[in-house]
Amino acid sequence: LGSRILQVADVFTAITEDRPYRGGMDFEQTTKVLRQLGDSNKLDPIVVEVLIERYDEINELRCKGQTQALEHFSNYSKVLYNKYGIVAKDVS
């Protein structure tokens, strides 16, 4: 069960997060993709439906995590620059 939950979470995160090359999908797009993957048994359909039922709560946590990760990256980039003169590429 744990691995099936992680599979759904991984796909959810991948398609809802903003990436440098595209914006994240909205609710309708996300649920359509997840349900298609659940219907074809590529993802556990029960886990997919649980995620969709709690979409707002889970997506809010994902957004907070993405913001925290960007803050950590920014802080790390500053340390690299100040200590070694290395400029890390900003991915925001």
C-alpha positions in Angstrom: 0.0 0.0 0.0 2.8 2.4 0.9 4.4 2.1 -2.6 1.0 2.6 -4.3 0.5 5.8 -2.2 3.9 7.1 -3.2 3.3 6.4 -6.8 0.1 8.5 -6.8 1.8 11.2 -4.8 4.8 11.3 -7.2 2.5 11.7 -10.2 0.4 14.3 -8.4 3.4 16.3 -7.5 5.0 16.0 -11.0 1.9 17.3 -12.8 0.7 20.0 -10.3 4.0 21.7 -9.6 5.2 24.6 -11.7 8.3 23.5 -13.6 10.8 25.8 -15.5 9.4 24.5 -18.8 5.6 24.5 -17.9 3.0 25.5 -15.3 1.4 23.0 -13.1 -2.0 21.5 -14.0 -5.2 22.8 -12.4 -7.7 20.6 -10.6 -9.7 19.5 -13.7 -6.5 18.6 -15.6 -5.0 16.8 -12.7 -8.0 14.7 -11.8 -8.5 13.8 -15.4 -4.9 12.5 -15.7 -5.0 10.7 -12.4 -8.4 9.0 -13.1 -7.1 7.9 -16.5 -4.1 6.3 -14.9 -6.3 4.7 -12.2 -8.8 3.4 -14.8 -5.9 1.8 -16.7 -4.5 0.3 -13.5 -1.2 2.2 -13.9 -2.0 3.8 -10.5 -4.1 2.3 -7.7 -7.6 3.7 -8.5 -8.6 3.7 -4.8 -5.6 5.7 -3.8 -6.3 8.1 -6.7 -9.9 8.6 -5.5 -8.7 9.3 -1.9 -6.3 11.9 -3.2 -9.0 13.5 -5.3 -11.4 13.6 -2.3 -8.8 15.4 -0.3 -7.3 17.4 -3.2 -7.4 20.9 -1.6 -5.8 19.8 1.6 -3.1 17.8 -0.2 -2.4 20.4 -2.8 -2.0 23.1 0.0 0.6 20.9 1.7 2.4 20.4 -1.7 2.4 24.2 -2.3 3.9 24.8 1.2 6.5 22.1 0.6 7.4 23.6 -2.8 7.8 27.1 -1.3 10.0 25.8 1.5 12.2 23.9 -1.0 12.6 27.1 -3.0 13.6 29.0 0.1 16.2 26.3 1.0 17.6 26.4 -2.5 17.8 30.2 -2.4 19.6 30.1 1.0 22.0 27.4 -0.3 22.7 29.4 -3.4 23.7 32.4 -1.3 26.1 30.2 0.8 27.7 28.9 -2.4 28.1 32.3 -3.8 29.4 33.9 -0.5 31.8 31.1 0.3 33.0 29.9 -3.1 31.8 32.5 -5.6 29.6 29.8 -7.3 26.4 31.0 -8.8 23.6 28.4 -8.7 20.9 28.7 -11.4 17.6 30.0 -10.0 14.9 27.6 -11.0 11.9 29.7 -9.9 
